[in-house]
């Protein structure tokens, strides 16, 4: 299955968002948007990714 993760085209076997995040080695804290829609952490476990979906993994940035 081909998806885009943070602008990078990936070919993955899993359709489970949580598994994809683990495979990508996402480290907390982060927020996730799929096709421009924020997905709450409480929904990561059951959320299904489809062919062609675009995932954005966003980490907070500190500044000053």
C-alpha positions in Angstrom: 0.0 0.0 0.0 1.4 3.4 -1.0 0.9 6.3 1.4 2.6 9.7 2.0 4.1 10.3 5.5 5.4 13.8 6.1 5.8 14.3 2.3 7.7 11.0 1.8 6.1 8.3 -0.4 6.2 5.0 1.5 5.1 1.5 0.5 3.8 -0.3 3.6 2.0 -3.5 4.4 0.0 -2.4 7.5 -3.3 -0.5 7.3 -3.3 0.3 11.0 -2.3 3.8 11.9 -0.8 2.8 15.2 1.4 0.1 13.5 2.5 2.6 10.9 3.5 5.1 13.6 5.5 2.4 15.4 7.2 1.4 12.1 8.1 5.0 11.5 9.5 5.1 15.1 7.4 8.1 16.1 8.3 9.4 19.5 5.9 11.3 21.7 4.8 13.9 22.0 3.2 14.3 18.5 -0.1 15.0 16.8 -1.3 13.1 13.7 -3.4 14.3 10.8 -4.7 12.0 8.0 -5.7 13.8 4.8 -5.7 17.1 6.7 -7.9 15.9 9.5 -6.6 15.7 13.1 -6.9 12.2 14.6 -7.1 12.2 18.4 -4.7 9.8 20.2 -7.6 7.9 21.6 -8.5 6.9 18.0 -5.0 5.9 16.8 -5.4 2.2 17.7 -8.5 1.6 15.6 -7.9 4.0 12.8 -7.4 2.4 9.3 -5.2 4.0 6.7 -6.1 3.5 3.0 -4.1 3.4 -0.2 -3.1 7.0 -1.2 -3.7 8.5 2.2 -1.5 11.3 3.4 -0.3 11.3 7.0 1.3 14.3 8.7 3.2 13.6 12.0 3.6 16.9 13.9 5.9 17.5 16.9 5.7 20.6 19.1 8.5 23.1 18.6 9.8 25.3 21.4 11.0 28.7 20.7 11.6 32.0 22.3 
